[in-house]
Amino acid sequence: MSNFTSATEFLLMGFSDIRELQILYSFLLFLIYSAGLMGNLLIVIITTIDRRLHTPMYFFLRNLSMVDACYLSITAPQASVNSLVNNRVISVTGCAAQVFLVVFMGYVEFILLTIMACDRYVAICHPLHYPVIMSPRVCLQMTLTCLLTGLIYAVFHTSYTFRLSFCQSNLVHQFFCDIPSLLRISCSDTFSNKLSLIVSELIIGTGCYGFITASYIRIFSTVLKFPVKEDQKKAFSTCIPHITVVSLFVISGAYVYSQPSSDSMSFKNIIISVFYTIIPPFLNPIIYSLRNKQIQDAMGILMKRNIFIKK
């Protein structure tokens, strides 16, 4: 049988074979990508320009927005163009690059969400110690550690995947290149690859999600002790959407990555993949920032300055 690791391309799955639906999906992906990219870049600009937002909370929000903008750009534009022109071809190099970037950005996003949960926990439950615990130096160290470990994590899983031989087919049953889909079309022994994915999910996924859940439980228990009901309502309205998006990100990703390689990828699985690659970075600007009063005030000031300058 031919070995597709020596070939120059893979074939990606589309959202539909019906031309009208292909155009519709392309348009929807373009709208989601454009809105998500603009929202994330707006948060980066506002939190950079406004000195009042130079705090640990907005430092992490700015980093998350930059990661979200990159994360969205890995899959959504190509999927939109592929659906529009009905072209599913991707080179082996392009596929490897996409796997690396998806794993790297997904890891960094998840760790940043965990750090942000820690930041909220310290701010609400230990406000007097907050300036010491979340000092600028500590925030920078946590971010750099997140990026460095993410780089190591992505290099390992990408290189470990592309050492395999792909001789069964070159059709990737997904709208982008991901590890589970590549393992399904490999004719090599993939047991060690599956094991490494499971171990990663157990250590990183379960550990971080458990930490996030525990942090929000402590936050909720502290918020319930607030004497002012309005403060309780404000805290809950902020924290509940956070944990909802994190849960969506974790559950959808775990579902796709934990399926047996023998299972065929259906349209349902492709849609589920959207919920950990496209939806979270699209929703994060709305949930984490644009609903925030300080962000809204900073946006208003920025818009007034621009209007004044034009006049």
N, C-alpha and C positions, 0 to 999 in steps of 0.2 A: 504494500500500500504506500501511496505517496506520503511524504512527510511535509506538512504545511509549515513547519518552522523555517524551511528553506524557501518558502514562497514569499511573495511580496505583499500579500493582502489577506484580510479577513472580510467576511460579509456580515453586516449587522442586521438585526431584525427591525422591521418598521412597525409603527403603531397600527397600520392598516394596509390592505392591498387595494382598497377602493380609492380612486384618485381624488374624489371630492373630500373624503375624510382625511386623506393625506394633507391636502391644502388646509383644511380646518385645524388639524393638529399642529401644523407648521405655524399657523397664525396664532394659536393659543400659546404655544411655546415661546414665540417671539414676544408676545405681550407680557407673559410672566417674566421672561428674562429681562426685558426692557424696564419693567416696573421694579423688579428686584434689584437690578443693577443701579438704577437711579436712586432708589431708597437707601441702599447701602452706601453709595458714594456721597449722598447728601449727609448721612450721619457722620462719615469720615470728615467731611469738610467742616461741618458745624462744630464737632467736638475738638477739632484742631484749631479753628479760628477763635472760638469763645473761650477765654481764659478761665471763666467760672466753671467750665466743664473739665478742667484739668485735674480730675480726681481719679482715684483707683477705679471706681465704678465705670466712669466714662472712658478711661484708658482701655479697659477690657472690652467695652462696647465698640470702641473704635477698631480694636484688633479683630473682634468678631465680624464687624461689617466688612473689613478688608478681606478676611477669609471667605465670607459669604459671597462677596463679589467675584472672587476667584473661583470658588466652588461652583457657582452658577455658570460661569464661563466655560467650564470644562466640558459639560454635557449638553446644556440647553441650546446654544447656538448651532452646534453641529447637527444635533437631532432635528432642529427646525429646518436647516438647509437641506439635510438629507431627505426629510419628508416632503419638502417643496419640490425638489428636483428629482425625487425618486432615485436617489443614489445611495447605496448602502455600503460602498467599498471603503475600507480603511486599511492602511498599510500596517504591517507588523510593527514597525517602529512607532507609528502613530497609536496603535493599540497599546503597546507597552507604555508609552508616555501617558496615555489616558488612564491606564490602570494605576500607574504611579501617582498621578495627580489626584485621582479620586480617593485613593487610600490615604495619601498624605493630608489632603484637605479635610476629609472625613474625620481622620484621627485628631487633627488640630482643632477642628470645630467642636468635637466631643469633649476634649480636654479643656478647651476654653469655657464651654458651658459648665463644666465641673468647677473650674476656678471661679467663675462668676457666682455659682451657688455658694461657694465658700465665702466669697466677698460679701454677699447679702447676709449670710449667716453671722459673720463677724460684725457687720454694721448694725444688725438688728439685735442680736443676742449679747454682744460684747462691745457696745458703742464706745465706752471709755478707753478700751485698748485698741480700737480700730486704727488710729494713726500710726501706732507702733507695729501692729501685726501686718497691716497692709501698707507699708511704707513704699515709696517710689522704687527703692532698690529691690525690695522683695517682689513687687509687681513685675519689674523688668526681668528678674531672675526666673520667675515662674513662666513668663512668656517665652523667653529664650530656651528654657528647658523643654517647654511644650513643642517648639519648632524643631529642636535638635532630636528629641526622641521620636517625633513624627517623621523626620527625615530617615532615621535609622529603620523605623517600622516599615515605611513605604518601600525603601530600597530592599529590605529583606523579603517582603512578600512579593514584590514585583520580580526580582531576580529568581526567587524560588519558583514562581509560576512559569516564567519563560525559559527555564531550563528543561521543561517538559517537551515532548514531541506531540504535535497535533496532526494525527494521521487519519482520524475518523472523518472529519469534516472541517471546513474552514468557515462554517456558518455559526456565528455567535448569537445565541438565542437571547438577545438583549439589545436595547437601543443604543447602548454604549458598551465599551469593553470593560468587563468586570471579572474578578477572579472566579466566582462560582460558575459562570457561563463558560469560561475557558477550560476549567477542570472537566466539564461535561464532554468536551470534544477532544480531550487528550487521550492518547492510546498508551501513555506511560502509567506507571503506578503512582497514583495520586494520594495514597493513604497518608503520607507524611504531610502533604499540603493541607489535607482536610484536618488533620490533627493540629497543625499549627494555627489554622483558622479557629478551631474550637477552643484551643487554649487561649488564643488572643481574646475571643469573645468572653470567656469565663473570667480572665484576669482583668482585662481593660474594661470591657462592656459591663459586666456584672459589678465589678468593683466601683467604677465611676458612677454608674446609675444608682447603686446602693448608697454611695456617698451623697449624691444629689438628693435622693429621696429622704435620707436621714436629715440632711441640712434643712430641707423644707418642712419636715415634721417639727423640728426644733423651732424653726421660724414661725410656723403656724401657732405652736403652743405659746410662744412669746407674744405674738400679735394678739391672741385672745385675751391677754392680760392688759392690753392697752385700755385706759379708762375712757378714751374718746372713740365712739363708734365710727366716726368718719375716718379716723386713722386706720382702724381695723379694715374697713371697706376698701380703702386705698391700697393697703398692703396686700389684701387678698386678690384684688383686681389685677395687681401686678404679678404676684407669684403664681397664681393658678394658670394663666396662659403660658408662663415660662415652663412649668413642669409638664404641661400638655404637649408643647412642641418638642421638648426633650424626649418624652415618652413616644411620640410619633416617630421621631428620628431613630430611637433605639429599637423599638419593636419592629418597624418595617425593615430596618437593616438586618436585625437578627433573624428575621423570618427568611429573607432571601439568602443570607450567608450560611444558614444552618440546615438548609434543605439537602437531602441526599443527592449526590451527583447523578444518580440514575433517573431522577425525576426530570421530566421535560418541562421547559419553561413555557408557560402559557401567557396569554395576554394579561391575565390577572397578575402574574408575577412581574411583568413589565410595568404595569401600572403601580404596583406596590413599590417598585424601585424608585418611582418618581417621588414617593413620600420620604425618602431619605437623601435624595440627590438634588431635588429642585424645590420642593415645597418648604422645607425648613429655612434655607437661605433667602427664600422669597418672603416668608412670614416674619423672620427675625427683626427686620427694621420696624415693622408695624408693632410687634409685641414688645420688644425690648426698648425701643427708642421713640418712635413717632407718637406713641400714646403718653410719653413722659412729658410732664408740664415744663420742666427745665429745657428740654429739647425744643418744645413748641415755642417757648419764650425766646430762645436763641434763634430759632428760624424766623420769628417775627422781627426781631432786631436786625437780622441779616437782610431780610427783604426790605425793611424801611431804609437801611443804609444804601442798598442798591437803587431804590427809587429816588432817594435824595441825590445820589451821585448823578443819575441820569438827568434829573431836573437841573 
